[in-house]
């Protein structure tokens, strides 16, 4: 039994457990992650981040969902990781190595901005199980209309609806996430266009369920709305937990700007494997 130090942070209520593993390589099992994610007997979180040293960037982040499955992207979490690193240095800009060899640029002003990269509308990149025109997707949920699918480093299915508050997300989110069309399951966003520069969104995250906010999901919603001619290239995305400012810039990159919040530091006890000697900060 070992003690692992962590910091609990969140972005608009989308909460994370962050473990600094730069001096001690930590490998947690899926069962360990589920135990830590429990909101009754564990720390409780939507995603877990393990930080590692990087030869290419200021830090490398490994991401897991609360169900123990690996994740490829997390915008709110990336801002929290950026804040963690900014507090160690006088730098105003840093580089984060994300899963799948993606490099995320982050900068700090009053809020933190992360360049989430270019959205992909290629069915193979999302990935979908078969060749599909993403602008003419099949109807997945009867009476809901067809989604628009895309990748922000992780898969998203965006539904545009008249009133997000009338959507039964707990039922429909799971159904869409596990639809066979999505080869690796998918995040699910329900978006309501208020004005071309204000969009209301609610989200079901792959491997985590309903969350109060999703950074990559907000990026996906803005990109999908622009693609369909429903929004400007910069908009406020209003989620249950608060607002993110999303911009699809002239270079084709999606910029996400928003706040971070530190909750507490602590220690938890789980069995895990030490891959090399060292100690956690």
C-alpha positions in Angstrom: 0.0 0.0 0.0 1.5 3.3 -1.1 0.6 7.0 -0.6 0.1 9.1 -3.8 -0.1 12.8 -3.6 -2.5 14.7 -5.9 -4.2 18.0 -6.5 -7.9 18.4 -7.3 -8.8 21.0 -9.9 -11.7 21.8 -12.2 -12.6 23.8 -15.2 -16.2 25.0 -14.9 -17.0 22.1 -12.6 -15.5 19.5 -15.0 -13.2 18.1 -12.3 -9.9 16.3 -12.4 -7.4 14.5 -10.1 -3.9 15.5 -11.2 -0.9 13.3 -10.1 2.6 14.6 -10.6 4.5 11.6 -11.9 7.5 13.4 -13.3 9.9 12.0 -10.7 8.2 8.7 -10.1 6.6 6.7 -13.0 3.2 5.6 -11.8 1.0 3.0 -13.5 -2.5 2.6 -12.1 -4.8 -0.2 -13.1 -8.3 0.4 -14.4 -9.7 -0.8 -11.0 -7.5 1.6 -9.2 -8.8 4.5 -11.3 -12.4 3.5 -10.7 -11.8 3.4 -7.0 -10.2 6.8 -7.0 -13.0 8.2 -9.1 -15.7 7.2 -6.7 -17.5 10.2 -5.3 -18.3 8.3 -2.1 -15.2 6.4 -1.2 -12.5 8.0 -3.4 -11.4 11.4 -4.5 -14.1 11.8 -7.2 -13.4 13.1 -10.7 -14.4 13.1 -14.3 -10.9 12.5 -15.6 -7.5 11.6 -14.1 -4.3 13.2 -15.3 -0.8 11.8 -14.7 2.0 14.2 -15.5 5.2 12.9 -16.9 8.5 14.4 -18.2 8.7 15.2 -21.9 11.6 15.7 -24.2 9.5 17.7 -26.6 7.4 19.9 -24.3 7.2 21.4 -20.8 5.2 18.5 -19.6 3.4 15.3 -20.9 -0.1 14.4 -19.8 -1.7 11.0 -19.7 -5.5 11.0 -19.4 -8.0 8.5 -18.1 -11.8 8.7 -17.8 -13.5 7.9 -14.5 -14.4 4.4 -15.9 -10.7 3.6 -16.2 -10.5 3.9 -20.0 -7.8 6.0 -21.6 -8.7 9.4 -23.1 -7.0 11.3 -25.9 -8.1 14.9 -25.3 -9.6 17.0 -22.5 -9.7 20.8 -23.0 -10.7 21.8 -19.4 -8.1 19.4 -18.0 -5.4 20.8 -20.4 -6.1 24.3 -18.9 -5.7 22.9 -15.4 -2.4 21.2 -16.3 -1.2 24.4 -17.9 -2.0 26.3 -14.7 -0.1 23.7 -12.7 3.0 24.2 -14.8 2.6 28.0 -15.0 2.7 28.2 -11.2 6.2 26.6 -11.4 7.7 29.0 -13.9 7.7 32.6 -15.0 6.8 31.5 -18.5 3.7 33.1 -20.2 3.5 30.3 -22.8 4.1 26.6 -22.5 3.8 23.4 -24.6 1.9 20.4 -23.4 2.5 16.9 -24.9 -0.9 15.3 -25.1 -1.9 11.7 -26.1 -1.4 10.6 -29.7 1.7 12.8 -30.0 -0.4 16.0 -30.1 1.2 19.2 -29.0 -0.9 21.8 -27.3 0.2 25.4 -26.9 -1.0 27.2 -23.8 -0.7 30.8 -22.8 -1.8 32.7 -19.6 -3.3 36.1 -19.2 -6.3 36.7 -17.0 -7.6 33.4 -18.2 -5.8 30.5 -19.8 -6.0 29.8 -23.5 -5.1 26.4 -25.1 -4.7 25.9 -28.8 -6.6 22.6 -29.2 -5.5 22.1 -32.8 -7.4 21.6 -36.0 -10.8 19.8 -36.1 -11.0 16.9 -38.5 -14.2 16.0 -40.4 -12.6 12.9 -42.0 -14.7 9.8 -41.1 -11.5 7.8 -40.6 -10.0 10.3 -38.2 -13.1 10.4 -35.9 -13.1 7.3 -36.3 -16.4 6.0 -37.7 -16.9 2.4 -38.4 -17.7 2.9 -42.1 -17.3 5.6 -44.8 -19.8 8.3 -44.0 -20.5 11.8 -45.2 -20.4 13.7 -41.9 -22.6 16.4 -43.4 -25.2 13.8 -44.1 -25.0 11.5 -41.1 -27.7 8.8 -40.6 -30.3 9.5 -37.9 -29.1 7.7 -34.8 -31.9 8.7 -32.4 -35.5 8.7 -33.8 -37.0 12.2 -33.7 -33.7 13.9 -32.8 -32.2 14.6 -36.3 -28.8 13.6 -37.5 -25.6 14.7 -35.7 -22.5 16.1 -37.2 -19.4 14.1 -36.3 -15.8 15.3 -36.0 -12.6 14.8 -34.1 -10.9 17.2 -31.8 -8.3 14.6 -31.0 -11.2 12.6 -29.6 -14.5 11.8 -31.3 -17.6 14.0 -31.0 -21.2 13.7 -32.2 -22.9 17.2 -32.2 -26.7 17.5 -32.2 -28.3 20.9 -32.8 -31.6 21.1 -31.0 -34.2 23.8 -30.2 -34.0 23.4 -26.4 -31.2 21.5 -24.7 -33.1 21.5 -21.4 -35.7 19.3 -22.9 -33.2 16.6 -23.9 -32.9 13.5 -21.7 -29.1 13.4 -21.8 -28.8 10.5 -19.3 -30.7 8.2 -21.7 -29.7 9.6 -25.1 -26.1 10.3 -24.3 -25.3 6.7 -23.4 -27.2 5.4 -26.5 -25.3 7.6 -28.9 -21.9 7.0 -27.2 -22.2 3.3 -27.7 -23.7 3.4 -31.2 -21.9 1.0 -33.5 -21.2 3.8 -36.0 -18.6 5.2 -33.6 -15.7 2.8 -33.7 -14.2 4.0 -30.4 -17.4 5.3 -28.8 -18.0 9.1 -28.8 -18.6 12.2 -26.8 -22.0 13.6 -27.3 -23.0 17.3 -27.4 -26.4 18.8 -27.6 -26.2 22.4 -28.7 -28.8 25.2 -29.0 -28.0 28.3 -31.1 -29.0 31.4 -29.2 -27.2 33.8 -31.5 -24.4 33.3 -34.0 -22.0 34.2 -31.2 -23.7 32.5 -28.2 -24.4 28.8 -28.1 -25.9 26.8 -25.2 -24.5 23.3 -24.8 -24.9 20.2 -22.6 -22.6 17.2 -22.8 -22.3 13.5 -22.3 -18.6 12.5 -22.1 -17.4 9.2 -23.3 -16.3 7.2 -20.3 -17.6 9.7 -17.8 -21.2 10.4 -18.5 -22.9 13.8 -17.9 -20.4 16.5 -16.9 -20.9 20.2 -16.2 -18.6 21.2 -19.0 -16.3 19.8 -21.7 -13.5 21.8 -23.3 -13.0 19.6 -26.4 -16.8 19.4 -26.7 -17.1 23.1 -26.7 -14.5 23.3 -29.5 -16.4 20.6 -31.4 -19.7 22.5 -31.1 -18.2 25.7 -32.4 -16.5 23.9 -35.3 -19.7 22.0 -36.2 -21.8 25.2 -36.0 -19.5 27.1 -38.3 -19.4 24.1 -40.6 -23.2 24.2 -40.8 -23.3 28.0 -41.2 -25.0 28.5 -37.8 -22.3 30.5 -36.0 -19.5 33.0 -36.3 -15.9 31.7 -36.0 -15.8 33.0 -32.4 -18.5 32.4 -29.8 -19.3 32.0 -26.2 -20.2 28.4 -25.4 -22.5 28.3 -22.4 -22.5 25.1 -20.4 -24.0 24.0 -17.1 -20.7 24.9 -15.3 -20.1 28.2 -17.0 -18.7 29.8 -20.2 -15.8 29.1 -22.5 -14.7 31.4 -25.3 -14.0 29.3 -28.4 -12.4 30.7 -31.6 -11.7 28.9 -34.9 -8.9 31.1 -36.1 -7.7 31.9 -39.6 -5.0 29.2 -39.4 -7.6 26.5 -38.8 -6.8 26.0 -35.2 -9.4 26.1 -32.4 -8.5 28.2 -29.4 -10.2 27.6 -26.1 -10.2 30.2 -23.3 -11.5 29.9 -19.8 -10.9 29.8 -16.1 -9.4 27.1 -13.8 -10.1 26.4 -10.1 -8.0 24.7 -7.5 -10.0 22.7 -4.9 -7.5 21.0 -2.6 -4.4 18.9 -2.3 -4.4 15.5 -0.7 -3.1 11.9 -0.5 -4.8 8.7 -1.3 -3.9 5.0 -0.8 -3.9 2.5 -3.6 -1.7 -0.3 -4.6 0.3 0.6 -7.7 3.5 -0.3 -9.4 6.7 1.8 -9.0 8.5 1.6 -12.3 11.6 3.5 -11.1 12.9 5.1 -7.9 12.0 8.6 -7.0 9.4 10.6 -5.1 6.3 12.6 -5.8 6.2 16.3 -5.0 
